[in-house]
Amino acid sequence: MIFLDTSALAKRYVEEPDSCTLEALFHDRVKEAYVSTLALPEFAAALGRKVRFSETSRDEAFKAMRYF
């Protein structure tokens, strides 16, 4: 079991530094992951910031939200 905060979750859905490290952790060790109930609004806010600062496209942000 592992608890993920929103910054770690973002690395699973949007390419960021250390995304590969987190993905490897999931494939190799994690069977269950837990997140806070605040993860959804925090994730949406993080995606909005990435769009505003041109770190990701609006389409990619919508795609990440759907997968989340």
N, CA and C atoms as an extended XYZ file, in Angstrom:
204
Properties=species:S:1:pos:R:3:atomname:S:1:resname:S:1:resid:I:1 pbc="F F F"
N         0.857       -1.171        0.000 N   MET     1
C         0.000        0.000        0.000 CA  MET     1
C         0.899        1.229        0.000 C   MET     1
N         0.446        2.248       -0.719 N   ILE     2
C         1.174        3.510       -0.794 CA  ILE     2
C         0.148        4.636       -0.812 C   ILE     2
N         0.499        5.745       -0.194 N   PHE     3
C        -0.345        6.938       -0.242 CA  PHE     3
C         0.315        7.922       -1.175 C   PHE     3
N        -0.445        8.452       -2.126 N   LEU     4
C         0.090        9.413       -3.087 CA  LEU     4
C        -0.533       10.777       -2.885 C   LEU     4
N         0.307       11.785       -2.853 N   ASP     5
C        -0.242       13.137       -2.847 CA  ASP     5
C        -0.482       13.555       -4.298 C   ASP     5
N        -1.111       14.691       -4.480 N   THR     6
C        -1.522       15.112       -5.823 CA  THR     6
C        -0.338       15.349       -6.742 C   THR     6
N         0.774       15.847       -6.226 N   SER     7
C         1.936       16.077       -7.092 CA  SER     7
C         2.470       14.765       -7.651 C   SER     7
N         2.406       13.703       -6.867 N   ALA     8
C         2.825       12.388       -7.365 CA  ALA     8
C         1.819       11.858       -8.377 C   ALA     8
N         0.544       12.038       -8.106 N   LEU     9
C        -0.489       11.594       -9.049 CA  LEU     9
C        -0.331       12.275      -10.399 C   LEU     9
N        -0.021       13.553      -10.371 N   ALA    10
C         0.117       14.307      -11.623 CA  ALA    10
C         1.171       13.681      -12.520 C   ALA    10
N         2.220       13.154      -11.930 N   LYS    11
C         3.290       12.536      -12.709 CA  LYS    11
C         2.812       11.277      -13.441 C   LYS    11
N         1.744       10.681      -12.990 N   ARG    12
C         1.193        9.506      -13.681 CA  ARG    12
C         0.355        9.892      -14.890 C   ARG    12
N        -0.174       11.100      -14.910 N   TYR    13
C        -1.122       11.496      -15.958 CA  TYR    13
C        -0.593       12.558      -16.899 C   TYR    13
N         0.435       13.302      -16.475 N   VAL    14
C         1.040       14.345      -17.296 CA  VAL    14
C         2.551       14.158      -17.208 C   VAL    14
N         3.222       14.160      -18.342 N   GLU    15
C         4.672       13.962      -18.343 CA  GLU    15
C         5.363       15.095      -17.589 C   GLU    15
N         6.111       14.722      -16.560 N   GLU    16
C         6.856       15.658      -15.714 CA  GLU    16
C         8.190       15.012      -15.370 C   GLU    16
N         9.121       15.813      -14.807 N   PRO    17
C        10.339       15.185      -14.305 CA  PRO    17
C         9.965       14.102      -13.284 C   PRO    17
N        10.646       13.016      -13.311 N   ASP    18
C        10.445       11.865      -12.423 CA  ASP    18
C         9.185       11.057      -12.722 C   ASP    18
N         8.482       11.346      -13.808 N   SER    19
C         7.320       10.535      -14.165 CA  SER    19
C         7.716        9.081      -14.373 C   SER    19
N         8.860        8.852      -15.001 N   CYS    20
C         9.314        7.480      -15.254 CA  CYS    20
C         9.601        6.749      -13.951 C   CYS    20
N        10.170        7.451      -12.979 N   THR    21
C        10.474        6.842      -11.685 CA  THR    21
C         9.196        6.398      -10.994 C   THR    21
N         8.194        7.261      -10.996 N   LEU    22
C         6.929        6.925      -10.352 CA  LEU    22
C         6.244        5.776      -11.084 C   LEU    22
N         6.284        5.794      -12.392 N   GLU    23
C         5.652        4.723      -13.165 CA  GLU    23
C         6.332        3.378      -12.882 C   GLU    23
N         7.646        3.395      -12.764 N   ALA    24
C         8.377        2.167      -12.445 CA  ALA    24
C         7.976        1.648      -11.065 C   ALA    24
N         7.785        2.534      -10.120 N   LEU    25
C         7.345        2.142       -8.784 CA  LEU    25
C         5.997        1.428       -8.850 C   LEU    25
N         5.083        1.982       -9.635 N   PHE    26
C         3.763        1.370       -9.770 CA  PHE    26
C         3.843       -0.014      -10.380 C   PHE    26
N         4.614       -0.153      -11.434 N   HIS    27
C         4.682       -1.444      -12.113 CA  HIS    27
C         5.410       -2.490      -11.290 C   HIS    27
N         6.377       -2.073      -10.510 N   ASP    28
C         7.210       -3.029       -9.793 CA  ASP    28
C         6.702       -3.392       -8.403 C   ASP    28
N         6.066       -2.451       -7.697 N   ARG    29
C         5.818       -2.687       -6.280 CA  ARG    29
C         4.412       -2.427       -5.780 C   ARG    29
N         3.721       -1.503       -6.372 N   VAL    30
C         2.470       -1.036       -5.779 CA  VAL    30
C         1.288       -1.882       -6.249 C   VAL    30
N         0.595       -2.441       -5.298 N   LYS    31
C        -0.628       -3.180       -5.601 CA  LYS    31
C        -1.853       -2.331       -5.275 C   LYS    31
N        -1.742       -1.485       -4.253 N   GLU    32
C        -2.832       -0.591       -3.860 CA  GLU    32
C        -2.266        0.799       -3.618 C   GLU    32
N        -2.997        1.798       -4.067 N   ALA    33
C        -2.603        3.185       -3.821 CA  ALA    33
C        -3.809        3.929       -3.264 C   ALA    33
N        -3.557        4.807       -2.347 N   TYR    34
C        -4.610        5.593       -1.717 CA  TYR    34
C        -4.343        7.068       -1.951 C   TYR    34
N        -5.420        7.820       -2.100 N   VAL    35
C        -5.304        9.264       -2.297 CA  VAL    35
C        -6.321        9.964       -1.407 C   VAL    35
N        -6.082       11.230       -1.166 N   SER    36
C        -6.993       12.051       -0.388 CA  SER    36
C        -8.235       12.380       -1.213 C   SER    36
N        -9.324       12.663       -0.537 N   THR    37
C       -10.531       13.105       -1.244 CA  THR    37
C       -10.302       14.460       -1.905 C   THR    37
N        -9.264       15.156       -1.482 N   LEU    38
C        -8.935       16.449       -2.094 CA  LEU    38
C        -8.153       16.299       -3.394 C   LEU    38
N        -7.767       15.085       -3.729 N   ALA    39
C        -6.932       14.871       -4.908 CA  ALA    39
C        -7.599       15.354       -6.202 C   ALA    39
N        -8.883       15.109       -6.355 N   LEU    40
C        -9.560       15.513       -7.595 CA  LEU    40
C        -9.535       17.026       -7.809 C   LEU    40
N        -9.989       17.847       -6.849 N   PRO    41
C        -9.915       19.298       -7.098 CA  PRO    41
C        -8.480       19.815       -7.175 C   PRO    41
N        -7.566       19.221       -6.414 N   GLU    42
C        -6.166       19.649       -6.501 CA  GLU    42
C        -5.578       19.300       -7.866 C   GLU    42
N        -5.922       18.130       -8.376 N   PHE    43
C        -5.428       17.720       -9.684 CA  PHE    43
C        -5.967       18.633      -10.780 C   PHE    43
N        -7.247       18.955      -10.709 N   ALA    44
C        -7.848       19.869      -11.683 CA  ALA    44
C        -7.166       21.235      -11.634 C   ALA    44
N        -6.877       21.718      -10.429 N   ALA    45
C        -6.196       23.015      -10.286 CA  ALA    45
C        -4.779       22.949      -10.854 C   ALA    45
N        -4.081       21.850      -10.604 N   ALA    46
C        -2.720       21.691      -11.128 CA  ALA    46
C        -2.728       21.666      -12.659 C   ALA    46
N        -3.706       20.989      -13.235 N   LEU    47
C        -3.809       20.972      -14.694 CA  LEU    47
C        -4.117       22.360      -15.242 C   LEU    47
N        -4.996       23.083      -14.559 N   GLY    48
C        -5.304       24.448      -14.979 CA  GLY    48
C        -4.064       25.328      -14.974 C   GLY    48
N        -3.229       25.169      -13.947 N   ARG    49
C        -1.992       25.941      -13.876 CA  ARG    49
C        -1.068       25.563      -15.027 C   ARG    49
N        -0.965       24.283      -15.333 N   LYS    50
C        -0.107       23.842      -16.431 CA  LYS    50
C        -0.579       24.415      -17.776 C   LYS    50
N        -1.873       24.499      -17.961 N   VAL    51
C        -2.407       25.089      -19.194 CA  VAL    51
C        -2.094       26.588      -19.231 C   VAL    51
N        -2.338       27.287      -18.125 N   ARG    52
C        -2.076       28.741      -18.076 CA  ARG    52
C        -0.615       29.073      -18.345 C   ARG    52
N         0.311       28.235      -17.863 N   PHE    53
C         1.737       28.491      -18.042 CA  PHE    53
C         2.310       27.775      -19.267 C   PHE    53
N         1.433       27.306      -20.134 N   SER    54
C         1.813       26.642      -21.388 CA  SER    54
C         2.734       25.444      -21.166 C   SER    54
N         2.528       24.735      -20.059 N   GLU    55
C         3.297       23.522      -19.793 CA  GLU    55
C         2.616       22.293      -20.393 C   GLU    55
N         1.353       22.441      -20.729 N   THR    56
C         0.616       21.385      -21.413 CA  THR    56
C        -0.520       22.042      -22.186 C   THR    56
N        -1.034       21.335      -23.154 N   SER    57
C        -2.142       21.884      -23.936 CA  SER    57
C        -3.460       21.653      -23.211 C   SER    57
N        -4.447       22.394      -23.615 N   ARG    58
C        -5.781       22.218      -23.032 CA  ARG    58
C        -6.315       20.811      -23.339 C   ARG    58
N        -6.076       20.338      -24.552 N   ASP    59
C        -6.524       18.993      -24.918 CA  ASP    59
C        -5.855       17.925      -24.049 C   ASP    59
N        -4.556       18.079      -23.805 N   GLU    60
C        -3.856       17.117      -22.955 CA  GLU    60
C        -4.370       17.177      -21.517 C   GLU    60
N        -4.709       18.363      -21.049 N   ALA    61
C        -5.252       18.500      -19.692 CA  ALA    61
C        -6.606       17.795      -19.588 C   ALA    61
N        -7.461       17.978      -20.575 N   PHE    62
C        -8.756       17.288      -20.570 CA  PHE    62
C        -8.569       15.771      -20.628 C   PHE    62
N        -7.623       15.332      -21.432 N   LYS    63
C        -7.338       13.906      -21.545 CA  LYS    63
C        -6.854       13.357      -20.196 C   LYS    63
N        -5.976       14.079      -19.532 N   ALA    64
C        -5.484       13.652      -18.222 CA  ALA    64
C        -6.623       13.583      -17.197 C   ALA    64
N        -7.531       14.557      -17.222 N   MET    65
C        -8.665       14.536      -16.284 CA  MET    65
C        -9.547       13.325      -16.542 C   MET    65
N        -9.786       13.008      -17.796 N   ARG    66
C       -10.613       11.838      -18.112 CA  ARG    66
C        -9.966       10.554      -17.583 C   ARG    66
N        -8.653       10.425      -17.779 N   TYR    67
C        -7.965        9.232      -17.290 CA  TYR    67
C        -7.943        9.177      -15.764 C   TYR    67
N        -7.822       10.331      -15.148 N   PHE    68
C        -7.790       10.381      -13.684 CA  PHE    68
C        -9.100        9.896      -13.106 C   PHE    68
